[in-house]
């Protein structure tokens, strides 16, 4: 009665990809703009439509559900936040390659 047959696979690891999932955003629905797919709308610096508010990772609802994407988003946002907080017109890298 509606039972699915189980299959056992001998594997050493598993990557589960949940296509079509939407981020949990009910706590900000009236605050920022969203894209039609349910992800928070951001620009190239991960800034939302609210000044000083940034969104990274799965909340953007990109097709790439990978930690490396969230980490890259975080780096981009961190540099943009530094620019925003210091009132700069562009991102400034504060280290020198020797």
ROSE-4610 file (N, C-alpha, C; in Angstrom, 1 decimal, always signed):
// ROSE-4610
residu = [X/X/X/X/X/X/X/X/X/X/X/X/X/X/X/X/X/X/X/X/X/X/X/X/X/X/X/X/X/X/X/X/X/X/X/X/X/X/X/X/X/X/X/X/X/X/X/X/X/X/X/X/X/X/X/X/X/X/X/X/X/X/X/X/X/X/X/X/X/X/X/X/X/X/X/X/X/X/X/X/X/X/X/X/X/X/X/X/X/X/X/X/X/X/X/X/X/X/X/X/X/X/X/X/X/X/X/X/X/X/X/X/X/X/X/X/X/X/X/X/X/X/X/X/X/X/X/X/X/X/X/X/X/X/X/X/X/X/X/X/X/X/X/X/X/X/X/X/X/X/X/X/X/X/X/X/X/X/X/X/X/X/X/X/X/X/X/X/X/X/X/X/X/X/X/X/X/X/X/X/X/X/X/X/X/X/X/X/X/X/X/X/X/X/X/X/X/X/X/X/X/X/X/X/X/X/X/X/X/X/X/X/X/X/X/X/X/X/X/X/X/X/X/X/X/X/X/X/X/X/X/X/X/X/X/X/X/X/X/X/X/X/X/X/X/X/X/X/X/X/X/X/X/X/X/X/X/X/X/X/X/X/X/X/X/X/X/X/X/X/X/X/X/X/X/X/X/X/X/X/X/X/X/X/X/X/X/X/X/X/X/X/X/X]
num = [1/1/1/2/2/2/3/3/3/4/4/4/5/5/5/6/6/6/7/7/7/8/8/8/9/9/9/10/10/10/11/11/11/12/12/12/13/13/13/14/14/14/15/15/15/16/16/16/17/17/17/18/18/18/19/19/19/20/20/20/21/21/21/22/22/22/23/23/23/24/24/24/25/25/25/26/26/26/27/27/27/28/28/28/29/29/29/30/30/30/31/31/31/32/32/32/33/33/33/34/34/34/35/35/35/36/36/36/37/37/37/38/38/38/39/39/39/40/40/40/41/41/41/42/42/42/43/43/43/44/44/44/45/45/45/46/46/46/47/47/47/48/48/48/49/49/49/50/50/50/51/51/51/52/52/52/53/53/53/54/54/54/55/55/55/56/56/56/57/57/57/58/58/58/59/59/59/60/60/60/61/61/61/62/62/62/63/63/63/64/64/64/65/65/65/66/66/66/67/67/67/68/68/68/69/69/69/70/70/70/71/71/71/72/72/72/73/73/73/74/74/74/75/75/75/76/76/76/77/77/77/78/78/78/79/79/79/80/80/80/81/81/81/82/82/82/83/83/83/84/84/84/85/85/85/86/86/86/87/87/87/88/88/88/89/89/89/90/90/90/91/91/91/92/92/92/93/93/93/94/94/94/95/95/95/96/96/96/97/97/97/98/98/98]
x = [+0.8/+0.0/+0.9/+1.4/+2.2/+3.6/+4.1/+5.4/+6.4/+7.5/+8.6/+9.6/+10.1/+11.1/+12.4/+13.1/+14.4/+15.5/+16.5/+17.7/+18.9/+19.8/+21.0/+22.2/+22.9/+24.1/+25.3/+26.4/+27.7/+28.5/+28.5/+29.2/+30.1/+31.1/+31.9/+31.5/+30.7/+30.2/+29.0/+28.3/+27.1/+27.0/+26.7/+26.4/+24.9/+24.1/+22.7/+22.4/+21.8/+21.4/+19.9/+19.4/+17.9/+17.5/+17.3/+16.9/+15.5/+15.3/+14.0/+13.7/+14.6/+14.4/+14.5/+13.7/+13.7/+14.3/+15.0/+15.5/+14.4/+14.7/+13.8/+14.0/+13.0/+13.2/+11.9/+11.1/+9.9/+10.1/+11.3/+11.6/+12.0/+12.2/+12.6/+11.8/+10.7/+9.9/+9.4/+9.2/+8.7/+9.9/+11.1/+12.3/+13.1/+13.4/+14.2/+13.5/+14.0/+13.4/+13.8/+12.9/+13.1/+13.1/+13.7/+13.6/+12.4/+11.9/+10.8/+11.0/+12.2/+12.5/+12.5/+12.3/+12.3/+13.6/+14.6/+15.9/+16.0/+16.8/+16.9/+17.7/+17.2/+17.9/+19.1/+20.2/+21.4/+22.1/+23.1/+23.9/+25.2/+26.2/+27.4/+28.3/+27.9/+28.6/+27.8/+26.8/+25.9/+25.0/+24.9/+24.1/+22.6/+21.7/+20.3/+19.8/+18.5/+17.9/+17.8/+18.2/+18.3/+19.7/+20.1/+21.4/+22.0/+23.2/+23.9/+23.5/+22.5/+22.1/+22.6/+23.3/+23.9/+23.3/+23.3/+22.8/+23.8/+24.1/+25.0/+24.5/+25.1/+24.8/+23.4/+22.9/+21.6/+20.4/+20.5/+19.4/+19.2/+20.3/+20.1/+19.5/+19.3/+18.7/+19.3/+20.6/+21.3/+21.2/+21.5/+21.5/+22.6/+23.6/+24.8/+24.7/+24.3/+24.1/+25.4/+26.5/+27.8/+28.4/+29.1/+29.7/+30.7/+31.4/+32.4/+31.7/+30.5/+29.8/+29.4/+28.9/+28.6/+29.8/+31.0/+32.2/+32.7/+32.6/+32.9/+32.0/+30.7/+29.7/+30.1/+30.5/+30.9/+32.1/+33.1/+34.3/+33.9/+33.1/+32.6/+31.9/+31.0/+30.2/+31.1/+32.0/+32.9/+33.7/+34.2/+34.9/+34.0/+32.8/+31.8/+31.3/+31.2/+30.8/+31.9/+33.1/+34.2/+34.2/+33.9/+33.8/+32.6/+31.5/+30.3/+30.5/+31.1/+31.3/+32.3/+33.3/+34.3/+34.0/+32.8/+32.4/+33.3/+33.9/+34.7/+33.9/+34.4/+33.7/+34.0/+35.2/+35.5/+36.1/+36.2/+36.8/+38.3/+38.9/+40.3/+40.9/+41.9/+42.6/+43.8/+43.8/+44.8/+46.0/+46.4/+47.6/+48.5/+49.7/+50.7/+51.4/+51.5/+52.2/+53.7/+54.5/+55.9/+56.6]
y = [-1.2/+0.0/+1.2/+1.6/+2.8/+2.7/+1.5/+1.3/+1.3/+1.9/+1.9/+0.8/+0.2/-0.9/-0.2/-0.7/-0.2/-0.9/-0.1/-0.7/-0.3/-1.3/-1.1/-0.9/+0.2/+0.5/+0.6/-0.2/-0.1/+1.1/+2.1/+3.3/+3.8/+4.6/+5.2/+6.6/+7.2/+8.6/+8.9/+9.9/+10.3/+11.8/+12.4/+13.8/+13.9/+14.5/+14.6/+16.0/+16.0/+17.3/+17.3/+18.4/+18.5/+19.6/+19.3/+20.2/+20.8/+22.0/+22.6/+23.1/+23.0/+23.4/+25.0/+25.5/+27.0/+27.4/+28.5/+28.9/+29.3/+29.2/+29.7/+31.2/+32.0/+33.4/+34.2/+33.4/+34.0/+35.2/+35.2/+36.2/+37.6/+37.6/+38.8/+39.2/+38.5/+38.7/+40.1/+40.9/+42.3/+43.3/+42.8/+43.7/+43.8/+42.7/+42.8/+42.3/+42.6/+42.1/+40.7/+39.9/+38.5/+38.4/+37.3/+37.0/+36.0/+35.8/+34.9/+33.5/+33.0/+31.7/+31.6/+32.7/+32.7/+33.1/+33.2/+33.7/+35.2/+35.6/+37.0/+37.6/+38.7/+39.4/+40.2/+40.0/+40.7/+41.2/+42.1/+42.6/+41.8/+42.3/+41.5/+41.6/+42.4/+42.5/+41.8/+41.1/+40.4/+41.3/+42.6/+43.5/+43.4/+43.4/+43.3/+44.7/+44.8/+46.1/+47.0/+46.5/+47.3/+47.7/+49.0/+49.4/+48.8/+48.2/+47.6/+46.2/+45.6/+44.2/+43.4/+42.3/+41.4/+40.0/+39.2/+37.9/+37.0/+35.8/+34.9/+33.5/+32.6/+31.2/+30.8/+29.8/+29.2/+30.1/+31.2/+32.1/+32.8/+32.8/+33.4/+32.5/+31.2/+30.2/+30.0/+29.9/+29.6/+28.1/+27.7/+26.3/+25.5/+26.2/+25.6/+25.5/+24.4/+24.2/+23.5/+24.3/+23.9/+24.8/+24.3/+25.2/+26.1/+25.7/+26.5/+27.8/+27.7/+28.8/+29.8/+29.2/+30.1/+30.8/+30.1/+30.7/+31.8/+31.6/+32.6/+33.8/+33.6/+34.6/+35.4/+34.7/+35.3/+36.3/+35.8/+36.6/+37.9/+37.8/+38.9/+39.9/+39.3/+40.2/+40.9/+40.2/+40.7/+41.9/+41.8/+42.9/+44.1/+43.8/+44.8/+45.5/+44.7/+45.3/+46.3/+45.9/+46.7/+48.0/+47.9/+49.1/+50.0/+49.4/+50.1/+50.8/+50.1/+50.6/+51.8/+51.7/+52.7/+53.8/+53.8/+54.8/+54.9/+53.8/+53.8/+53.7/+54.1/+54.0/+52.6/+52.0/+50.7/+49.8/+48.6/+47.6/+47.8/+47.8/+48.1/+46.8/+46.3/+45.2/+45.7/+45.3/+45.9/+45.1/+44.2/+43.5/+43.7/+43.4/+43.6/+42.2/+41.9/+40.6/+40.9/+40.2/+40.4/+39.2]
z = [+0.0/+0.0/+0.0/-1.2/-1.3/-0.8/-0.4/+0.0/-1.1/-0.9/-1.9/-1.6/-2.7/-2.5/-2.1/-1.1/-0.7/-1.4/-1.7/-2.3/-1.5/-1.3/-0.5/-1.5/-1.3/-2.1/-1.2/-1.6/-0.9/-1.4/-0.6/-1.0/+0.2/-0.1/+1.0/+1.3/+0.5/+0.8/-0.1/+0.3/-0.4/-0.4/-1.6/-1.7/-2.1/-1.2/-1.4/-2.0/-3.2/-3.8/-3.9/-3.3/-3.2/-4.2/-5.4/-6.4/-6.2/-6.4/-6.2/-4.8/-3.9/-2.5/-2.5/-1.6/-1.4/-0.1/+0.0/+1.3/+2.3/+3.6/+4.6/+4.7/+4.3/+4.3/+4.9/+5.6/+6.1/+7.1/+7.7/+8.7/+8.1/+6.8/+6.1/+4.9/+4.7/+3.5/+3.2/+4.3/+4.1/+4.1/+4.2/+4.3/+3.0/+2.3/+1.1/-0.1/-1.2/-2.5/-2.8/-3.4/-3.8/-5.3/-5.8/-7.2/-7.3/-8.5/-8.7/-8.2/-8.1/-7.6/-6.1/-5.4/-3.9/-3.3/-4.1/-3.5/-3.3/-2.3/-2.0/-3.2/-3.7/-4.8/-4.3/-4.9/-4.6/-5.8/-5.6/-6.7/-6.7/-7.5/-7.7/-6.4/-5.4/-4.2/-3.0/-3.4/-2.4/-1.6/-2.0/-1.3/-1.8/-0.8/-1.1/-1.4/-1.5/-1.8/-0.6/+0.5/+1.8/+2.0/+2.1/+2.3/+3.6/+3.4/+4.6/+4.9/+4.1/+4.3/+3.1/+3.5/+2.5/+2.6/+1.5/+1.6/+0.8/+1.4/+0.8/+1.0/+0.1/+0.2/-0.3/+0.4/-0.1/-0.1/+0.8/+0.8/-0.5/-1.3/-2.7/-3.7/-3.2/-4.1/-5.4/-5.4/-6.7/-7.0/-8.2/-8.5/-8.0/-7.4/-6.8/-5.3/-4.8/-3.4/-2.9/-2.8/-2.4/-1.4/-0.4/+0.6/+0.0/-1.0/-1.6/-2.3/-2.7/-3.3/-2.2/-1.0/+0.1/+0.6/+0.7/+1.1/+0.2/-1.1/-2.0/-1.9/-1.7/-1.5/-0.3/+0.8/+2.0/+1.9/+1.1/+0.8/+0.1/-0.9/-1.7/-0.8/+0.0/+0.9/+1.9/+2.5/+3.5/+2.9/+1.7/+1.1/+0.8/+0.4/+0.1/+1.4/+2.5/+3.8/+4.3/+4.1/+4.5/+3.8/+2.5/+1.6/+2.1/+2.4/+2.8/+4.2/+5.1/+6.5/+6.5/+5.6/+5.5/+4.5/+3.9/+2.9/+1.7/+1.3/+0.1/-1.2/-2.3/-3.6/-4.2/-3.9/-4.4/-3.3/-3.6/-2.7/-2.6/-1.4/-1.3/-0.6/-1.3/-0.7/+0.2/+1.4/+2.4/+2.6/+1.7/+1.9/+0.6/+0.8/-0.3/-0.5/-1.8/-2.2/-2.3/-1.6/-1.6/-2.3]
